[in-house]
Amino acid sequence: MPTTVGPIGIFGGTFDPIHYGHLRLAEEIIETAKLTEVRFLPSGTPPHRTRPGADPQHRVAMARLAVEGNDRFSVDDRETRRTGPGYTYDTLTEVRKEVGMQRPIALLLGADAFLELATWHRWRGLFELAHIVVAYRPGFPIDTWQARMPEPLAHEYAARYMQQPLAVHLAPAGGIAAVSMTGLDISATFVRTAVHTGSSPRYLLPDAVLDYIRTHALYR
């Protein structure tokens, strides 16, 4: 089980299904920012996306299979048990109450999700609860997505940007860091399409997850 000290990474998403791109992102940020653990939080009813293809209990089960064997990874199913939209602000508020006010929390986001942050529920309040660590792909450097930021987000970015991801250790919340990640061109959409059309998505996701998809006839 993960230890109870050091910065926590919170990685939310539909995970529909979870794949090696998700797992590698979490692993690289753990190493770069020296996080103690990463908690994967499958969403219940995501307010910014269409309904996932698999029901919440299946997405939680697949995530749990995917993280087996990595004692720094865990799965938190709280959003799938919540009725109504699952807002990140509410989730981080709950986690903060559980771990206390002094332990650093890092919310892990891809660059595309970060660029939409100003549309999220109580988005400025997120900085009172956590740092934000943005993972970006090769070929999509910082200056590229900086130019696409809406003004309110650009203002927060300029005020909160930390030169090194290790700075998440210096305060419980409030900063923005960026981490370049290995470019794995894998998407959940591609995996679902492959399953639906009878193609093989093997080596894009853990075998245990693929076996679960086949056993439960998901994405057909």
C-alpha positions in Angstrom: 0.0 0.0 0.0 1.1 3.6 -0.6 2.8 5.3 2.3 1.2 8.2 4.2 3.8 10.9 3.7 5.0 13.0 0.8 3.1 14.5 -2.1 0.0 12.7 -3.5 -0.8 12.6 -7.2 -4.4 12.7 -8.1 -5.2 11.5 -11.6 -8.8 11.7 -12.7 -10.4 10.6 -16.0 -13.0 8.3 -17.5 -10.4 5.5 -18.0 -12.7 4.0 -20.6 -10.6 1.9 -20.7 -7.4 2.6 -18.8 -4.3 1.9 -21.0 -0.5 2.2 -21.1 -0.6 5.9 -21.9 -2.3 6.6 -18.6 0.0 4.3 -16.6 3.2 5.7 -18.2 2.1 9.3 -17.6 1.6 8.5 -13.9 4.9 6.7 -13.6 6.9 9.5 -15.3 5.3 12.2 -13.1 6.0 10.1 -9.9 9.6 9.9 -10.9 10.0 13.5 -12.0 8.1 15.2 -9.2 9.1 12.5 -6.6 5.5 11.8 -5.6 4.8 9.2 -2.9 1.8 7.8 -4.7 -0.7 8.4 -7.5 -4.4 7.8 -7.0 -6.4 7.0 -10.1 -9.9 8.4 -9.8 -12.3 7.0 -12.5 -15.1 9.5 -13.1 -18.7 8.8 -12.5 -20.7 11.4 -14.5 -18.1 13.7 -16.1 -19.5 17.2 -16.5 -17.3 18.0 -19.5 -17.7 14.8 -21.5 -20.2 12.4 -23.0 -21.3 9.4 -21.1 -18.5 6.8 -21.0 -18.9 3.6 -23.0 -18.4 1.3 -20.0 -20.4 1.6 -16.7 -18.5 2.9 -13.7 -18.1 -0.4 -11.9 -16.3 -1.8 -15.0 -14.0 1.2 -15.3 -13.1 0.9 -11.7 -12.4 -2.8 -12.0 -10.2 -2.3 -15.1 -8.3 0.4 -13.3 -7.7 -1.9 -10.3 -6.4 -4.6 -12.6 -4.1 -2.2 -14.4 -2.4 -0.9 -11.2 -1.8 -4.3 -9.6 1.9 -4.9 -8.9 2.7 -1.2 -8.5 2.7 -0.3 -4.8 2.7 3.5 -5.6 -0.5 3.3 -7.6 -4.0 2.9 -6.1 -7.6 3.4 -7.3 -10.1 5.6 -5.6 -13.7 5.0 -6.6 -15.3 7.9 -4.8 -16.4 9.8 -7.9 -18.2 6.7 -9.3 -20.2 6.5 -6.0 -21.3 10.1 -6.2 -24.7 11.1 -7.6 -24.8 13.9 -10.1 -21.8 15.5 -11.8 -18.4 14.7 -10.4 -16.6 18.0 -9.9 -12.8 17.9 -9.3 -13.2 20.7 -6.8 -15.5 18.5 -4.6 -13.1 15.5 -4.9 -10.0 17.5 -3.9 -11.9 19.0 -1.0 -12.7 15.5 0.3 -9.1 14.3 -0.2 -7.7 17.4 1.5 -9.9 16.8 4.6 -8.6 13.2 4.7 -4.9 13.9 4.4 -4.8 17.2 6.2 -3.8 20.7 5.2 0.0 20.3 5.1 0.5 17.3 2.8 1.1 18.4 -0.8 -1.4 17.3 -3.4 -0.7 17.3 -7.1 -3.5 17.2 -9.6 -2.2 15.5 -12.8 -3.6 16.9 -16.1 -2.7 16.5 -19.8 -2.0 19.7 -21.6 -5.3 19.5 -23.5 -7.3 19.2 -20.2 -5.3 22.0 -18.7 -6.2 24.4 -21.5 -9.9 23.8 -20.7 -9.3 24.4 -16.9 -11.0 27.9 -16.9 -14.3 26.2 -17.9 -14.3 23.9 -14.8 -16.5 24.3 -11.7 -14.7 26.6 -9.2 -11.5 26.2 -11.1 -9.6 29.0 -9.3 -10.4 27.2 -6.0 -8.5 24.2 -7.2 -5.2 26.1 -6.4 -6.3 26.4 -2.8 -6.4 22.6 -2.6 -3.6 21.3 -4.9 -0.8 22.0 -7.2 -1.4 21.3 -10.9 1.2 19.2 -12.8 0.7 19.4 -16.6 2.0 16.6 -18.7 2.8 17.5 -22.3 3.9 15.4 -25.3 7.0 15.8 -27.5 6.0 18.0 -30.4 3.6 19.9 -28.1 6.1 22.1 -26.2 5.2 24.6 -23.4 5.3 27.6 -25.7 2.8 26.0 -28.0 0.1 25.5 -25.4 1.0 28.8 -23.6 -0.1 30.6 -26.8 -3.5 28.8 -26.6 -4.4 29.7 -23.0 -7.4 31.9 -22.4 -6.5 35.1 -20.6 -7.8 34.1 -17.1 -5.8 30.9 -17.2 -2.7 32.6 -18.7 -2.8 35.1 -15.7 -2.9 32.2 -13.2 -0.2 30.4 -15.1 2.1 33.4 -15.1 1.6 33.9 -11.4 1.9 30.3 -10.3 4.4 28.6 -12.7 7.1 26.6 -10.9 10.4 26.0 -12.8 10.8 22.5 -11.4 8.2 19.8 -10.6 10.1 19.1 -7.4 8.7 22.4 -6.1 5.5 20.6 -5.3 7.3 19.5 -2.1 7.7 23.1 -0.9 4.0 23.9 -0.2 0.7 22.0 0.1 -0.9 23.6 -3.0 -1.0 26.6 -5.3 1.6 26.0 -8.0 1.7 24.9 -11.6 4.4 22.7 -13.0 5.0 21.1 -16.4 6.5 17.7 -17.2 7.5 16.4 -20.7 6.3 12.8 -21.1 7.1 10.0 -23.4 5.0 10.2 -26.5 2.8 7.1 -26.5 0.2 7.5 -29.3 -2.5 5.5 -27.5 -6.1 6.6 -26.9 -9.0 5.0 -25.2 -11.1 5.9 -28.4 -8.6 3.8 -30.5 -8.8 0.9 -28.0 -12.7 1.0 -28.0 -12.8 1.1 -31.8 -10.4 -1.8 -32.1 -12.5 -3.9 -29.8 -15.7 -2.9 -31.6 -14.3 -3.8 -35.0 -12.7 -7.0 -34.0 -9.1 -5.7 -34.3 -6.6 -6.5 -31.7 -5.7 -3.8 -29.1 -3.1 -6.0 -27.5 0.0 -4.2 -26.2 -1.9 -1.0 -25.9 -3.2 -1.9 -22.5 -2.4 -4.5 -19.8 -3.4 -8.1 -20.7 -5.6 -8.3 -17.6 -7.6 -5.3 -18.7 -8.0 -6.7 -22.2 -9.1 -10.1 -20.8 -11.7 -8.2 -18.6 -13.0 -6.4 -21.7 -13.5 -9.6 -23.5 -15.0 -11.5 -20.6 -17.6 -8.8 -20.0 -18.2 -8.1 -23.7 -17.4 -4.4 -23.3 -17.3 -1.9 -26.3 -19.0 -4.3 -28.7 
